[in-house]
Amino acid sequence: MFNDLSSRLDKIFKNLKGKGKLTEKNIKDSLREIRMALLEADVNYKIVKTFVKDIEEQCLGQEVMKSLTPGQQVVKIVNTELTKLMDTGGFEVKLHDNKINKIMLVGLQGSGKTTACSKLATHFRKQKNIFPAMVACDVYRPAAIHQLEVLGKEIGVPVHSNLESKDVVKIAKDALAIANQKNHNLVIFDTAGRLHIDTDMMEEVEKLKDFLKPDYIFFVADAMTGQDAVNVAKEFHDRLDFSGVILTKLDGDSRGGAALSIKAITNKPIAFVGVGERPSDLEVFYADRMASRILGMGDILTLIDKAESEMNEEEAEKLAKKLKKNQFDLDDFLKQLQQIKKMGPLEGLLKMIPGMNSKALDNVKMSGKELVHIEAIIYSMTLKERSEPKIINGSRRLRIAEGSGRTVQEVNKLLKQFEQMKDMIKKMNNPKMMKKMAKMGGPGLPEF
């Protein structure tokens, strides 16, 4: 996510922080590099021009030039301006449990609307008294209808479809009647992908909007298309006046242009971002958190949200008690690894922690295959070894390596990771501490 842009900005700011005093030339040179980094990230050139001009006016002010830490002051200004650029203005999706809430997804073909449907259903189902259903209104692609039905089965959410009908208004009307009968108070409508220049197709989706009078319309955009997504979003907005944007595939090799431009161009907020392929890989968009990620400053609050949503409360309490008594063992270690994997790739999670250095990130590449290797090593240990790892001496390590089909070096690495994981789990199970870290810009975890 924003890897190229983050890397470029990190180098620029390191150079600035290395200077005890900044001159006007230092700042202008750095701003020139920031301008190039943003343009190469496919940010709209008009936005870049205004953005850099606003930063320059502040950076050349007395507060920065006479500051004891001028480099840090510049970073602070850039962070504030990035947040303003993507600011959602307090936008929030509010659902009511005493009526049918209706959400429409629109956008180009291939932007990820169908997957976004299942992700939204998964996201809102976690809310108390919300019972979602999905409706297949892409009447031109049977494959899209089948995909939605498969996703519905996977997440346990019913899907209404009608392969015999091409009338999206009739399909929607029938779906709402069924939702009313079965007490579904959230209905998400997946529409066909269409070009904004296709008059007939745009008229069809406008008719659907007029009939449904949806609570929210979300334009779904592929973040990897950059400025193209922004230009199309403006055209869709002119016709449909959508409520907000869902940016998909933000975990891919996207340069960030769409995320940094779309709000400024359409004046509509980014509501959600897709950060993976799983139904749970949808995040509420927060401009300040995203700005922190772009600047390599971490995102502890999103990490807390993920932990609270994925981790079992009862198990967390048991673990907290064991940690307090210093009884955290290798069986607990394995359970927590499996739990953390549900939250997404470990490398991505660690990037959310302020102060996490690049060397540590380079060493964390825990794939599903490597988790299987870890399981094999731990299951090759005796119960006593798992509960008291300190007794694992050289001969025991050799026996464990041979029993699991792994090397002694891998066993050693695992035992080292076990010790480091203790600290990580303490932080993951202590939201108050994590929030303090967020305010402080606080310390990273031990290297993996």
Secondary structure, DSSP 4 states (H G I P E B T S, - for coil): --HHHHHHHHHHHHHHHT-SS--HHHHHHHHHHHHHHHHHTT--HHHHHHHHHHHHHHHTSHHHHT-SSHHHHHHHHHHHHHHHHH--TT------TTS-EEEEEE--TTSSHHHHHHHHHHHHHTSTT--EEEEEE-TT-HHHHHHHHHHHHHHT--EE--TT---HHHHHHHHHHHHHHTT--EEEEEEPP--TT-HHHHHHHHHHHHHH--SEEEEEEEGGGTHHHHHHHHHHHHHH--SEEEEE-TTSS--SHHHHHHHHHH---EEEEE-SSSTT-EEE--HHHHHHHHTT---HHHHHHHHHHHS-HHHHHHHHHHHHTT---HHHHHHHHHHHHHTS-HHHHHHTSTT--HHHHHH----HHHHHHHHHHHHTS-HHHHH-GGG--HHHHHHHHHHHT--HHHHHHHHHHHHHHHHHHHHHT-HHHHHHHHHHT---PPP-
